[in-house]
Amino acid sequence: MRVSSQGVTVVALLADPDAPTEIAQRMARTLPARLADRSGQGRRFDVEVVSEPFSAGTEDPPTLMRRIMDRGRAESWDIVVAITDLPLHSHGRKVVVDLSHEHGLALLSLPPLGGLRLQTRARRAVEEAVLSLAGPRATGAGGPPRSQPLLGPFVSRLAPIHPGQIGEEETADLRYVVSGPRGYLRVLVGMVRANRPWRLVPGLSKALAAALATGAVATVNSTIWNLAESLSAPRLVIATVGSIVLMIGWLIVDAQLWHRSAEVSREARQRARLYNASTVMTVGIGVLVCYVGLIVINLVWALFILNDQVFASTTRTPLHAAEYWTLSWFVASVATVGGALGSGLESDEAIRAAAYSKREQERRRMLQDDDGDQLVT
């Protein structure tokens, strides 16, 4: 196994900024003890967390592995595990982890681990990678111990992770990928999780201000009262869906969040579909959170401002709990449309910053630059 001169295996967690760094810092608290426990024979591990944008400018696994190798050579690390929240692709497959047993390197992509229990799954993946790199070397051409499954805890019908193809000149000697519909869904959910869609709410301050102002005015409008009382539940649902779809579409179009690839290859089209699906889901979840928040705020405002006698004289319906709920529900749809118009006051950069992680923002800027260069040439 790889051991430093002091008899301790030094493991570096090289993490991209933002979510990968947070995950690495949390797992570093318990990782040394867990690795020592699982490896046995009195082995000791020292774990360091280094936060730096090692994936800036590329999402090509071989290029990233070379960067990690160069970074590791400059330090006294025995094993380097790089963690990124970018989705990585190779030979038409979504890469989960690349390993180089010869150089003691691992590259872990978080999206294929899914969106649920990400911290636990990432910790287990890092543990398996470190133990594989620190374990006995296979005999022969210096390859990894291929008979030993690396990601055994994740291989199941719900986690279709399996060995993937590696090019002859790549640094990695072992790769695990996900494929098929379940793998696609898992990567998609992981990408949405990495984007943290709940950050869209505070990130759209002007849109929220417009939505709240629209809701406040609509709540005291007698025409809105009559409309809310006349609408059936199916029509209220249609109004909800329509307003949310309008808001999602407006944000994506106005901020130019839709990715169009200049490449015509099948793999490029698949990547574009994945990126656009993650955009729709990210923005959709953020807008849905805003919508629920508007319902709550409108309900509180209505309870405070409405007079039951005035409401009853206008609508010929007593103001009870059902009327409060129906009015707040309908006003939330009206306010969402107002928020969509207000989002036009937000800068494109502000919307992108609210919708995407830092790594995803850089990746999309890189893709836009590449596409622009291809169109020029």
C-alpha positions as CSV (number, residue, x, y, z in Angstrom):
1,M,0.0,0.0,0.0
2,R,1.1,3.7,-0.3
3,V,2.6,4.9,3.0
4,S,4.6,8.0,3.7
5,S,7.9,7.9,5.5
6,Q,6.2,8.4,8.9
7,G,4.1,5.3,8.4
8,V,0.9,7.3,7.8
9,T,-0.9,7.3,4.4
10,V,-1.6,10.9,3.6
11,V,-4.9,11.3,1.6
12,A,-5.7,14.6,0.0
13,L,-9.3,15.5,-0.9
14,L,-9.0,17.9,-3.8
15,A,-12.4,19.5,-4.0
16,D,-14.0,22.1,-6.3
17,P,-15.3,25.1,-4.5
18,D,-18.8,25.3,-3.1
19,A,-20.7,22.0,-2.6
20,P,-17.8,19.6,-3.2
21,T,-15.6,21.4,-0.6
22,E,-18.4,21.4,1.9
23,I,-18.9,17.6,1.4
24,A,-15.2,17.0,1.6
25,Q,-14.8,19.0,4.8
26,R,-17.7,17.1,6.5
27,M,-16.4,13.7,5.6
28,A,-12.8,14.6,6.6
29,R,-13.9,14.6,10.2
30,T,-14.6,10.9,10.4
31,L,-12.7,9.6,7.3
32,P,-9.3,8.8,9.0
33,A,-10.9,6.6,11.7
34,R,-13.2,4.9,9.2
35,L,-10.3,4.1,6.8
36,A,-8.1,2.8,9.6
37,D,-11.0,0.7,10.9
38,R,-11.7,-0.9,7.5
39,S,-8.1,-1.3,6.4
40,G,-7.0,-3.1,9.6
41,Q,-3.5,-4.1,10.5
42,G,-2.9,-0.9,12.5
43,R,-2.8,1.3,9.4
44,R,-3.2,5.0,9.9
45,F,-4.5,7.7,7.6
46,D,-4.2,11.5,7.6
47,V,-6.8,13.4,5.5
48,E,-6.3,16.9,4.1
49,V,-8.9,19.0,2.3
50,V,-7.8,21.3,-0.4
51,S,-10.4,23.6,-2.1
52,E,-9.5,24.8,-5.5
53,P,-11.2,24.9,-9.0
54,F,-9.2,22.1,-10.5
55,S,-11.9,21.5,-13.1
56,A,-12.0,25.0,-14.4
57,G,-12.1,25.2,-18.2
58,T,-12.7,21.5,-18.9
59,E,-14.9,18.5,-18.2
60,D,-12.7,16.0,-20.0
61,P,-11.8,13.1,-17.6
62,P,-8.3,12.4,-19.0
63,T,-7.4,16.1,-18.9
64,L,-8.7,16.3,-15.3
65,M,-6.7,13.2,-14.3
66,R,-3.5,14.8,-15.7
67,R,-4.2,18.0,-13.7
68,I,-4.7,15.9,-10.5
69,M,-1.5,14.0,-11.2
70,D,0.5,17.3,-11.7
71,R,-1.0,18.7,-8.5
72,G,-0.2,15.7,-6.5
73,R,3.4,15.6,-7.6
74,A,3.9,19.1,-6.1
75,E,2.8,17.9,-2.7
76,S,3.7,15.1,-0.2
77,W,0.5,13.3,-0.7
78,D,0.3,9.5,-1.0
79,I,-3.3,9.4,-2.5
80,V,-5.3,12.2,-4.1
81,V,-9.1,12.0,-4.4
82,A,-10.5,14.8,-6.5
83,I,-14.2,15.7,-6.1
84,T,-16.3,17.7,-8.5
85,D,-20.0,18.5,-9.0
86,L,-19.6,18.6,-12.8
87,P,-21.2,15.7,-14.8
88,L,-18.3,13.9,-16.6
89,H,-18.7,12.0,-19.8
90,S,-16.6,9.4,-21.6
91,H,-17.4,7.2,-24.6
92,G,-21.1,8.1,-24.3
93,R,-21.3,7.2,-20.6
94,K,-21.6,9.2,-17.4
95,V,-18.5,8.8,-15.4
96,V,-18.8,8.1,-11.6
97,V,-15.1,7.6,-10.7
98,D,-11.8,7.3,-12.5
99,L,-8.8,5.7,-10.7
100,S,-5.1,5.4,-11.4
101,H,-3.5,2.8,-9.1
102,E,-0.1,3.6,-10.5
103,H,-0.2,7.2,-9.4
104,G,-2.6,6.9,-6.5
105,L,-5.3,9.1,-8.0
106,A,-9.1,9.1,-8.1
107,L,-11.6,11.5,-9.7
108,L,-15.1,11.4,-8.3
109,S,-18.1,13.0,-10.0
110,L,-21.0,13.7,-7.6
111,P,-24.0,13.9,-9.9
112,P,-24.1,10.1,-10.7
113,L,-24.4,9.5,-6.9
114,G,-27.9,11.0,-7.1
115,G,-29.6,13.7,-5.0
116,L,-30.5,11.8,-1.9
117,R,-28.1,10.9,1.0
118,L,-25.4,12.5,-1.1
119,Q,-23.0,13.0,1.8
120,T,-23.2,9.3,2.8
121,R,-22.8,8.1,-0.7
122,A,-19.9,10.4,-1.4
123,R,-18.2,9.3,1.8
124,R,-18.6,5.6,0.9
125,A,-17.3,6.2,-2.6
126,V,-14.3,8.0,-1.3
127,E,-13.6,5.2,1.2
128,E,-13.8,2.5,-1.5
129,A,-11.5,4.6,-3.8
130,V,-8.9,5.2,-1.1
131,L,-8.9,1.5,0.1
132,S,-8.6,0.4,-3.5
133,L,-5.7,2.7,-4.2
134,A,-4.0,1.9,-0.9
135,G,-4.5,-1.9,-1.1
136,P,-2.2,-4.5,-2.5
137,R,-1.2,-4.0,-6.1
138,A,-2.3,-6.5,-8.7
139,T,0.5,-8.6,-10.3
140,G,1.3,-8.2,-14.0
141,A,1.3,-5.0,-15.9
142,G,0.8,-2.7,-12.9
143,G,-2.9,-2.6,-13.2
144,P,-5.6,-2.4,-10.5
145,P,-7.0,-5.3,-8.7
146,R,-9.8,-5.7,-11.1
147,S,-11.2,-8.8,-9.4
148,Q,-12.1,-6.6,-6.4
149,P,-15.3,-4.6,-6.9
150,L,-14.7,-0.9,-6.1
151,L,-18.3,0.4,-5.6
152,G,-20.0,-2.7,-4.3
153,P,-22.3,-0.9,-1.9
154,F,-23.8,1.0,-4.8
155,V,-24.2,-1.7,-7.4
156,S,-27.9,-2.6,-7.4
157,R,-30.9,-2.3,-9.6
158,L,-31.4,1.3,-8.3
159,A,-27.7,2.2,-8.8
160,P,-26.6,0.8,-12.2
161,I,-22.9,1.4,-11.7
162,H,-20.5,-0.8,-13.7
163,P,-17.0,-0.7,-15.2
164,G,-16.5,1.5,-18.2
165,Q,-14.3,1.8,-21.2
166,I,-10.8,3.4,-20.9
167,G,-8.6,4.7,-23.7
168,E,-5.2,3.3,-24.2
169,E,-3.3,6.5,-23.4
170,E,-5.4,7.6,-20.4
171,T,-3.9,8.0,-16.9
172,A,-6.8,6.1,-15.4
173,D,-6.7,2.3,-15.2
174,L,-10.1,1.7,-13.8
175,R,-13.4,3.6,-14.5
176,Y,-16.9,3.2,-13.3
177,V,-19.8,4.6,-15.2
178,V,-23.6,4.7,-15.1
179,S,-25.8,4.1,-18.1
180,G,-29.4,3.4,-19.1
181,P,-32.6,5.3,-18.1
182,R,-32.0,4.8,-14.4
183,G,-28.4,6.0,-14.7
184,Y,-29.6,9.0,-16.7
185,L,-32.2,9.9,-14.0
186,R,-29.7,9.5,-11.3
187,V,-27.3,11.9,-12.9
188,L,-30.1,14.3,-13.7
189,V,-31.2,14.4,-10.0
190,G,-27.6,14.8,-8.9
191,M,-27.1,17.8,-11.3
192,V,-30.3,19.4,-9.9
193,R,-29.0,18.8,-6.4
194,A,-25.7,20.4,-7.2
195,N,-27.4,23.5,-8.5
196,R,-29.3,23.9,-5.2
197,P,-32.6,25.1,-6.7
198,W,-33.8,26.5,-3.4
199,R,-31.2,29.3,-3.9
200,L,-33.3,30.6,-6.8
201,V,-35.7,32.1,-4.2
202,P,-33.4,34.8,-2.7
203,G,-31.6,35.2,-6.0
204,L,-34.5,36.7,-7.8
205,S,-35.2,39.7,-5.6
206,K,-36.8,41.9,-8.2
207,A,-39.1,39.1,-9.4
208,L,-40.1,38.3,-5.9
209,A,-40.8,42.0,-5.2
210,A,-43.0,42.2,-8.3
211,A,-44.8,39.0,-7.2
212,L,-45.4,40.2,-3.7
213,A,-46.7,43.6,-4.9
214,T,-49.0,41.9,-7.3
215,G,-50.3,39.6,-4.7
216,A,-50.9,42.4,-2.2
217,V,-52.9,44.4,-4.7
218,A,-54.8,41.4,-6.0
219,T,-55.9,40.3,-2.5
220,V,-57.9,43.5,-2.0
221,N,-59.3,43.6,-5.5
222,S,-63.0,42.8,-5.6
223,T,-62.8,41.4,-9.2
224,I,-60.2,38.9,-8.0
225,W,-62.6,37.9,-5.2
226,N,-65.4,37.2,-7.6
227,L,-63.1,35.3,-10.0
228,A,-61.7,33.2,-7.2
229,E,-65.2,32.2,-5.9
230,S,-66.3,31.3,-9.5
231,L,-63.4,29.1,-10.3
232,S,-63.7,25.3,-9.7
233,A,-60.8,23.3,-8.4
234,P,-59.7,22.0,-11.8
235,R,-59.6,25.6,-13.1
236,L,-57.5,26.6,-10.1
237,V,-55.1,23.8,-10.9
238,I,-54.9,24.9,-14.5
239,A,-54.2,28.4,-13.4
240,T,-51.4,27.1,-11.1
241,V,-49.8,25.0,-13.8
242,G,-50.1,27.8,-16.4
243,S,-48.5,30.4,-14.2
244,I,-45.7,28.2,-13.1
245,V,-44.9,27.1,-16.6
246,L,-45.0,30.7,-17.8
247,M,-42.6,31.7,-15.1
248,I,-40.2,28.8,-15.9
249,G,-40.3,29.5,-19.6
250,W,-39.8,33.2,-19.1
251,L,-36.7,32.8,-16.9
252,I,-35.1,30.2,-19.2
253,V,-35.7,32.3,-22.4
254,D,-35.0,35.7,-20.9
255,A,-31.7,34.7,-19.2
256,Q,-30.7,32.4,-22.2
257,L,-30.4,29.3,-20.0
258,W,-31.3,26.9,-22.8
259,H,-28.2,25.2,-24.1
260,R,-27.8,24.7,-27.8
261,S,-24.7,22.7,-28.9
262,A,-23.0,23.5,-32.1
263,E,-21.8,19.9,-32.3
264,V,-23.8,17.4,-34.3
265,S,-22.6,14.2,-32.7
266,R,-24.9,11.9,-30.8
267,E,-23.0,12.3,-27.5
268,A,-23.2,16.2,-27.8
269,R,-26.9,16.0,-28.3
270,Q,-27.3,13.7,-25.3
271,R,-25.3,16.1,-23.2
272,A,-27.4,19.1,-24.3
273,R,-30.6,17.2,-23.4
274,L,-29.2,16.4,-20.0
275,Y,-28.1,20.0,-19.3
276,N,-31.4,21.4,-20.5
277,A,-33.4,18.9,-18.4
278,S,-31.4,19.8,-15.3
279,T,-32.1,23.5,-16.1
280,V,-35.9,22.9,-16.4
281,M,-35.9,20.9,-13.1
282,T,-33.8,23.4,-11.3
283,V,-35.8,26.4,-12.3
284,G,-39.0,24.5,-11.8
285,I,-38.2,23.5,-8.2
286,G,-37.2,27.1,-7.5
287,V,-40.4,28.5,-8.9
288,L,-42.5,25.9,-7.1
289,V,-40.9,26.9,-3.8
290,C,-41.7,30.6,-4.6
291,Y,-45.3,29.6,-5.4
292,V,-45.8,27.9,-2.1
293,G,-44.3,30.8,-0.3
294,L,-46.6,33.2,-2.1
295,I,-49.6,31.1,-1.0
296,V,-48.5,31.4,2.6
297,I,-47.8,35.1,2.4
298,N,-51.0,35.8,0.6
299,L,-53.0,33.8,3.2
300,V,-51.4,35.8,6.1
301,W,-52.1,39.1,4.3
302,A,-55.7,38.1,3.6
303,L,-56.3,37.1,7.2
304,F,-55.0,40.5,8.3
305,I,-56.6,42.8,5.7
306,L,-59.9,41.4,4.5
307,N,-63.2,42.4,6.1
308,D,-65.8,39.6,6.1
309,Q,-68.7,41.9,5.7
310,V,-67.3,43.7,2.6
311,F,-66.3,40.4,1.1
312,A,-69.7,38.8,1.7
313,S,-71.5,41.9,0.3
314,T,-69.4,41.7,-2.9
315,T,-69.3,38.0,-3.5
316,R,-72.5,37.0,-1.7
317,T,-70.4,34.3,0.0
318,P,-69.5,34.3,3.7
319,L,-65.7,34.6,4.3
320,H,-64.7,31.3,5.9
321,A,-61.5,29.2,5.8
322,A,-62.3,27.7,2.4
323,E,-62.7,31.2,0.9
324,Y,-59.4,32.4,2.4
325,W,-57.7,29.3,1.0
326,T,-59.2,29.7,-2.5
327,L,-58.4,33.4,-2.7
328,S,-54.8,32.9,-1.6
329,W,-54.4,30.0,-4.1
330,F,-55.7,32.0,-7.0
331,V,-53.8,35.2,-6.0
332,A,-50.6,33.2,-5.9
333,S,-51.1,32.3,-9.6
334,V,-51.8,35.9,-10.5
335,A,-48.7,37.0,-8.5
336,T,-46.5,34.4,-10.2
337,V,-47.4,36.0,-13.6
338,G,-46.5,39.4,-12.1
339,G,-43.2,37.9,-10.9
340,A,-42.4,36.6,-14.4
341,L,-42.7,40.1,-15.7
342,G,-40.6,41.4,-12.8
343,S,-37.9,38.9,-13.6
344,G,-37.2,40.9,-16.8
345,L,-35.6,43.5,-14.5
346,E,-33.0,40.9,-13.3
347,S,-29.7,40.7,-15.1
348,D,-28.9,37.5,-16.9
349,E,-25.9,37.0,-14.7
350,A,-28.0,37.3,-11.6
351,I,-30.4,34.6,-12.8
352,R,-27.6,32.3,-13.8
353,A,-25.9,32.8,-10.4
354,A,-29.2,31.9,-8.7
355,A,-30.0,28.9,-10.9
356,Y,-26.6,27.2,-11.1
357,S,-23.6,26.2,-9.0
358,K,-20.3,28.0,-9.6
359,R,-18.9,25.0,-11.5
360,E,-22.0,24.8,-13.7
361,Q,-21.8,28.5,-14.4
362,E,-18.2,28.2,-15.5
363,R,-19.0,25.1,-17.6
364,R,-21.8,26.8,-19.4
365,R,-19.7,29.9,-20.1
366,M,-16.9,27.6,-21.5
367,L,-19.4,25.8,-23.7
368,Q,-20.8,29.1,-25.0
369,D,-17.3,30.3,-25.8
370,D,-16.5,27.0,-27.6
371,D,-19.7,27.1,-29.6
372,G,-19.0,30.8,-30.5
373,D,-15.5,29.9,-31.7
374,Q,-16.8,27.0,-33.8
375,L,-19.4,29.3,-35.4
376,V,-16.7,31.9,-36.2
377,T,-14.4,29.2,-37.8
